[in-house]
Amino acid sequence: MIENMWSLNLSDTPTVNPPVNIVEKQCEYLREATSGRVIAKVLALPDLVLAPDIQADGRIVHGHAAQPVPQAQSKHVKPSIQEHLGDLGSIYFEYEFFLTSPCTPNYKFRIMFFSYSVEPYPVNIVLDSDIAKELREEQYISCLSEVEFIVAVKNILISDKVNKVIAKLNAVALHEENKRHRIHL
């Protein structure tokens, strides 16, 4: 019999709360608060991508695919597998966070993009420009810890811009509910 050589002590509860969990919980709270009239969603962009470069105009451009590992030119040159296959620091999880409503399936208000690596902090945020202006923040924010990320998300969610969009989506949904109710009378 071959012995188990893994020395693992894993828990079902992560020691660090992934940023996506924090934002998804806020989505649940908004759904409850608006009786489902206004919905916040988090959608994953491609699950695993090479580390992005953020251009001055806000476009996110991804690195090129890994090249084949070259053959060593001599006995003394050893190729680095991490150099050619990528290390964990070059993998990013990217998400789009936006508001919508069941009554407006073709409308969404993008609050922000956020991304992080396997190591969940720092989290990089690209904010809606109006929210950034209102908060007197740069459009690109980097949160170095869970606490910083929670504070940033809270400030974003309590902004006037986000609350105005929620109010407008709620008003549209209420109008549609009332219209359906009048039709059924």
VEXZA-168940 format. One record per residue (C-alpha): residue number from 1; x, y, z. Coordinates in nm, 3 decimals, always signed. Each point is the difference from the previous one (the first is absolute). Layout:
BEGIN
<pt nr="NUM" px="X" py="Y" pz="Z"/>
...
//
This chain:
BEGIN
<pt nr="1" px="+0.000" py="+0.000" pz="+0.000"/>
<pt nr="2" px="+0.130" py="+0.346" pz="-0.092"/>
<pt nr="3" px="-0.033" py="+0.258" pz="+0.277"/>
<pt nr="4" px="-0.183" py="+0.333" pz="-0.045"/>
<pt nr="5" px="+0.279" py="+0.257" pz="-0.015"/>
<pt nr="6" px="-0.221" py="+0.310" pz="-0.002"/>
<pt nr="7" px="+0.019" py="+0.203" pz="+0.317"/>
<pt nr="8" px="-0.328" py="+0.183" pz="-0.035"/>
<pt nr="9" px="-0.203" py="+0.175" pz="+0.264"/>
<pt nr="10" px="-0.275" py="+0.163" pz="-0.206"/>
<pt nr="11" px="-0.320" py="+0.155" pz="+0.125"/>
<pt nr="12" px="-0.336" py="+0.036" pz="-0.171"/>
<pt nr="13" px="+0.003" py="+0.363" pz="+0.113"/>
<pt nr="14" px="+0.256" py="+0.219" pz="-0.179"/>
<pt nr="15" px="+0.228" py="+0.207" pz="+0.221"/>
<pt nr="16" px="-0.031" py="+0.294" pz="-0.240"/>
<pt nr="17" px="-0.336" py="+0.102" pz="-0.144"/>
<pt nr="18" px="+0.040" py="+0.023" pz="-0.379"/>
<pt nr="19" px="-0.103" py="+0.343" pz="-0.127"/>
<pt nr="20" px="-0.266" py="-0.152" pz="-0.228"/>
<pt nr="21" px="-0.177" py="-0.144" pz="+0.307"/>
<pt nr="22" px="-0.016" py="+0.346" pz="+0.159"/>
<pt nr="23" px="-0.161" py="+0.151" pz="-0.311"/>
<pt nr="24" px="-0.237" py="-0.295" pz="-0.055"/>
<pt nr="25" px="-0.129" py="+0.039" pz="+0.355"/>
<pt nr="26" px="-0.084" py="+0.364" pz="-0.080"/>
<pt nr="27" px="-0.195" py="-0.126" pz="-0.302"/>
<pt nr="28" px="-0.212" py="-0.215" pz="+0.233"/>
<pt nr="29" px="-0.063" py="+0.294" pz="+0.233"/>
<pt nr="30" px="-0.118" py="+0.224" pz="-0.287"/>
<pt nr="31" px="-0.234" py="-0.269" pz="-0.134"/>
<pt nr="32" px="-0.155" py="-0.034" pz="+0.348"/>
<pt nr="33" px="-0.026" py="+0.377" pz="+0.055"/>
<pt nr="34" px="-0.176" py="+0.059" pz="-0.334"/>
<pt nr="35" px="-0.213" py="-0.316" pz="+0.003"/>
<pt nr="36" px="+0.184" py="-0.107" pz="-0.314"/>
<pt nr="37" px="-0.092" py="+0.313" pz="-0.197"/>
<pt nr="38" px="+0.364" py="+0.106" pz="-0.029"/>
<pt nr="39" px="+0.277" py="-0.252" pz="-0.040"/>
<pt nr="40" px="+0.372" py="+0.036" pz="+0.041"/>
<pt nr="41" px="+0.201" py="-0.262" pz="-0.186"/>
<pt nr="42" px="+0.357" py="-0.115" pz="-0.005"/>
<pt nr="43" px="+0.108" py="-0.170" pz="-0.321"/>
<pt nr="44" px="+0.334" py="-0.166" pz="-0.041"/>
<pt nr="45" px="+0.195" py="+0.105" pz="-0.303"/>
<pt nr="46" px="+0.212" py="-0.280" pz="-0.147"/>
<pt nr="47" px="+0.074" py="-0.222" pz="+0.297"/>
<pt nr="48" px="+0.376" py="-0.012" pz="-0.030"/>
<pt nr="49" px="+0.185" py="+0.257" pz="-0.202"/>
<pt nr="50" px="+0.350" py="+0.137" pz="-0.015"/>
<pt nr="51" px="+0.063" py="+0.308" pz="+0.211"/>
<pt nr="52" px="-0.169" py="+0.300" pz="-0.162"/>
<pt nr="53" px="+0.146" py="+0.334" pz="-0.095"/>
<pt nr="54" px="-0.239" py="+0.289" pz="+0.053"/>
<pt nr="55" px="+0.033" py="+0.254" pz="-0.278"/>
<pt nr="56" px="-0.042" py="+0.374" pz="+0.054"/>
<pt nr="57" px="-0.349" py="-0.014" pz="-0.154"/>
<pt nr="58" px="-0.110" py="-0.272" pz="+0.244"/>
<pt nr="59" px="+0.027" py="-0.291" pz="-0.243"/>
<pt nr="60" px="+0.136" py="-0.318" pz="+0.152"/>
<pt nr="61" px="+0.249" py="-0.172" pz="-0.228"/>
<pt nr="62" px="+0.123" py="-0.348" pz="+0.084"/>
<pt nr="63" px="+0.349" py="-0.139" pz="-0.055"/>
<pt nr="64" px="+0.075" py="-0.243" pz="-0.278"/>
<pt nr="65" px="-0.040" py="-0.374" pz="+0.043"/>
<pt nr="66" px="+0.299" py="-0.187" pz="+0.138"/>
<pt nr="67" px="+0.259" py="-0.096" pz="-0.257"/>
<pt nr="68" px="+0.134" py="-0.355" pz="-0.028"/>
<pt nr="69" px="+0.291" py="-0.078" pz="+0.229"/>
<pt nr="70" px="+0.317" py="+0.038" pz="-0.208"/>
<pt nr="71" px="+0.257" py="-0.276" pz="-0.008"/>
<pt nr="72" px="+0.306" py="+0.066" pz="+0.213"/>
<pt nr="73" px="+0.287" py="+0.126" pz="-0.217"/>
<pt nr="74" px="+0.266" py="-0.164" pz="+0.214"/>
<pt nr="75" px="+0.032" py="-0.230" pz="+0.295"/>
<pt nr="76" px="+0.046" py="+0.300" pz="+0.231"/>
<pt nr="77" px="-0.322" py="+0.185" pz="-0.097"/>
<pt nr="78" px="-0.311" py="-0.129" pz="+0.173"/>
<pt nr="79" px="-0.339" py="+0.133" pz="-0.109"/>
<pt nr="80" px="-0.222" py="+0.131" pz="+0.277"/>
<pt nr="81" px="-0.341" py="-0.167" pz="-0.003"/>
<pt nr="82" px="-0.155" py="+0.297" pz="+0.185"/>
<pt nr="83" px="+0.139" py="+0.242" pz="-0.256"/>
<pt nr="84" px="-0.172" py="-0.180" pz="-0.286"/>
<pt nr="85" px="-0.316" py="-0.139" pz="+0.158"/>
<pt nr="86" px="-0.074" py="+0.298" pz="+0.221"/>
<pt nr="87" px="+0.001" py="+0.028" pz="+0.373"/>
<pt nr="88" px="-0.305" py="+0.035" pz="+0.222"/>
<pt nr="89" px="+0.058" py="+0.375" pz="+0.026"/>
<pt nr="90" px="-0.074" py="+0.040" pz="-0.372"/>
<pt nr="91" px="-0.348" py="-0.156" pz="+0.025"/>
<pt nr="92" px="-0.283" py="+0.243" pz="+0.066"/>
<pt nr="93" px="-0.365" py="-0.053" pz="+0.084"/>
<pt nr="94" px="-0.200" py="+0.284" pz="-0.150"/>
<pt nr="95" px="-0.357" py="+0.101" pz="+0.072"/>
<pt nr="96" px="-0.252" py="+0.253" pz="-0.119"/>
<pt nr="97" px="-0.237" py="+0.139" pz="+0.266"/>
<pt nr="98" px="-0.317" py="+0.169" pz="-0.125"/>
<pt nr="99" px="-0.363" py="+0.090" pz="+0.071"/>
<pt nr="100" px="-0.302" py="-0.108" pz="-0.200"/>
<pt nr="101" px="-0.364" py="-0.096" pz="+0.047"/>
<pt nr="102" px="-0.221" py="-0.285" pz="-0.119"/>
<pt nr="103" px="-0.207" py="+0.273" pz="-0.171"/>
<pt nr="104" px="+0.302" py="+0.128" pz="-0.191"/>
<pt nr="105" px="+0.186" py="-0.312" pz="-0.116"/>
<pt nr="106" px="+0.189" py="+0.193" pz="-0.270"/>
<pt nr="107" px="+0.120" py="+0.273" pz="+0.236"/>
<pt nr="108" px="+0.286" py="-0.011" pz="+0.242"/>
<pt nr="109" px="+0.187" py="+0.265" pz="+0.192"/>
<pt nr="110" px="+0.360" py="-0.111" pz="+0.045"/>
<pt nr="111" px="+0.121" py="+0.101" pz="+0.344"/>
<pt nr="112" px="+0.350" py="-0.138" pz="-0.037"/>
<pt nr="113" px="+0.233" py="-0.270" pz="-0.116"/>
<pt nr="114" px="+0.218" py="-0.166" pz="+0.260"/>
<pt nr="115" px="+0.278" py="-0.252" pz="-0.023"/>
<pt nr="116" px="+0.244" py="-0.186" pz="+0.218"/>
<pt nr="117" px="+0.246" py="-0.283" pz="-0.018"/>
<pt nr="118" px="+0.004" py="-0.335" pz="+0.179"/>
<pt nr="119" px="+0.123" py="+0.209" pz="+0.290"/>
<pt nr="120" px="-0.323" py="+0.201" pz="+0.041"/>
<pt nr="121" px="+0.163" py="+0.327" pz="+0.107"/>
<pt nr="122" px="+0.069" py="+0.244" pz="-0.144"/>
<pt nr="123" px="-0.330" py="+0.038" pz="-0.184"/>
<pt nr="124" px="+0.007" py="+0.231" pz="-0.302"/>
<pt nr="125" px="-0.316" py="+0.199" pz="-0.068"/>
<pt nr="126" px="-0.097" py="+0.194" pz="-0.311"/>
<pt nr="127" px="-0.287" py="+0.230" pz="+0.102"/>
<pt nr="128" px="-0.275" py="+0.161" pz="-0.201"/>
<pt nr="129" px="+0.134" py="+0.348" pz="-0.077"/>
<pt nr="130" px="-0.298" py="+0.182" pz="+0.158"/>
<pt nr="131" px="+0.038" py="-0.197" pz="+0.324"/>
<pt nr="132" px="+0.374" py="+0.071" pz="+0.003"/>
<pt nr="133" px="-0.065" py="+0.375" pz="-0.042"/>
<pt nr="134" px="-0.263" py="+0.000" pz="+0.273"/>
<pt nr="135" px="+0.227" py="-0.183" pz="+0.243"/>
<pt nr="136" px="+0.297" py="+0.214" pz="-0.104"/>
<pt nr="137" px="+0.187" py="-0.320" pz="-0.076"/>
<pt nr="138" px="+0.210" py="-0.106" pz="-0.291"/>
<pt nr="139" px="-0.185" py="-0.223" pz="-0.244"/>
<pt nr="140" px="+0.255" py="-0.273" pz="+0.074"/>
<pt nr="141" px="+0.028" py="-0.106" pz="+0.365"/>
<pt nr="142" px="+0.211" py="-0.268" pz="+0.160"/>
<pt nr="143" px="-0.113" py="-0.138" pz="+0.337"/>
<pt nr="144" px="+0.283" py="-0.167" pz="+0.188"/>
<pt nr="145" px="-0.212" py="-0.183" pz="+0.258"/>
<pt nr="146" px="-0.349" py="-0.134" pz="+0.064"/>
<pt nr="147" px="-0.071" py="+0.297" pz="+0.228"/>
<pt nr="148" px="+0.099" py="+0.248" pz="-0.273"/>
<pt nr="149" px="-0.215" py="-0.185" pz="-0.253"/>
<pt nr="150" px="-0.303" py="-0.003" pz="+0.231"/>
<pt nr="151" px="+0.035" py="+0.374" pz="+0.065"/>
<pt nr="152" px="+0.034" py="+0.071" pz="-0.374"/>
<pt nr="153" px="-0.305" py="-0.213" pz="-0.090"/>
<pt nr="154" px="-0.206" py="+0.164" pz="+0.276"/>
<pt nr="155" px="+0.091" py="+0.349" pz="-0.123"/>
<pt nr="156" px="-0.087" py="-0.100" pz="-0.356"/>
<pt nr="157" px="-0.336" py="-0.152" pz="+0.098"/>
<pt nr="158" px="-0.108" py="+0.299" pz="+0.208"/>
<pt nr="159" px="+0.094" py="+0.248" pz="-0.274"/>
<pt nr="160" px="-0.272" py="+0.227" pz="-0.136"/>
<pt nr="161" px="+0.055" py="-0.135" pz="-0.352"/>
<pt nr="162" px="-0.064" py="-0.362" pz="+0.103"/>
<pt nr="163" px="-0.300" py="+0.098" pz="+0.210"/>
<pt nr="164" px="-0.151" py="+0.206" pz="-0.282"/>
<pt nr="165" px="+0.032" py="-0.292" pz="-0.241"/>
<pt nr="166" px="-0.159" py="-0.234" pz="+0.255"/>
<pt nr="167" px="-0.285" py="+0.247" pz="+0.056"/>
<pt nr="168" px="-0.064" py="+0.032" pz="-0.375"/>
<pt nr="169" px="+0.006" py="-0.377" pz="-0.056"/>
<pt nr="170" px="-0.231" py="-0.048" pz="+0.297"/>
<pt nr="171" px="-0.242" py="+0.262" pz="-0.138"/>
<pt nr="172" px="-0.008" py="-0.175" pz="-0.339"/>
<pt nr="173" px="-0.064" py="-0.335" pz="+0.169"/>
<pt nr="174" px="-0.277" py="+0.144" pz="+0.218"/>
<pt nr="175" px="-0.162" py="+0.160" pz="-0.305"/>
<pt nr="176" px="+0.007" py="-0.337" pz="-0.182"/>
<pt nr="177" px="-0.144" py="-0.178" pz="+0.306"/>
<pt nr="178" px="-0.282" py="+0.255" pz="+0.026"/>
<pt nr="179" px="-0.071" py="-0.027" pz="-0.373"/>
<pt nr="180" px="-0.024" py="-0.381" pz="+0.027"/>
<pt nr="181" px="-0.220" py="+0.033" pz="+0.308"/>
<pt nr="182" px="-0.240" py="+0.238" pz="-0.183"/>
<pt nr="183" px="-0.020" py="-0.240" pz="-0.294"/>
<pt nr="184" px="-0.103" py="-0.285" pz="+0.228"/>
<pt nr="185" px="-0.279" py="+0.203" pz="+0.165"/>
//
